[in-house]
């Protein structure tokens, strides 16, 4: 899943959720996706309706939060934390975790930083700035 299409990314979450509900064998990545989905009950019905989930367009001007972007950012952050990439992310997250009542709240702060970092890189046509990303996470931990 290095560069999945919109539908491939959506199908990954839809299929992982379906397999979980049907008690099918899950890969390690699917387990992680399901754990993220379980933390977001507001998306369960959507993920259970494949046709609607694949068809709906979450245009920025609509003002709707794109649940697949949100879930994908969660997945990216979990992978980054697991390997401490960019270097220093894990200790910065641990500091943030000490300031938040819930792990999920701390993750959402990191998601905001990652989203901002990716948005800035796309706008400027540059690679994501890992140091700016870390600094954003550290600011949330203060």
Buried (B, 14 or more C-beta within 10 A) or exposed (E): EEEEEEEEBBBBBBBBBBBBEEEEEBEEBBEBBBBBBEBBEEBEEBBEEBEEBEEBEBEEEEEEEBBBBBBBBBBBBBEBBEEEEBEBBBBBBEBBBEEBEEEEEBBBBBBBBBBEBBEBBEEEEEEBBBEBBBBBBBEBBE
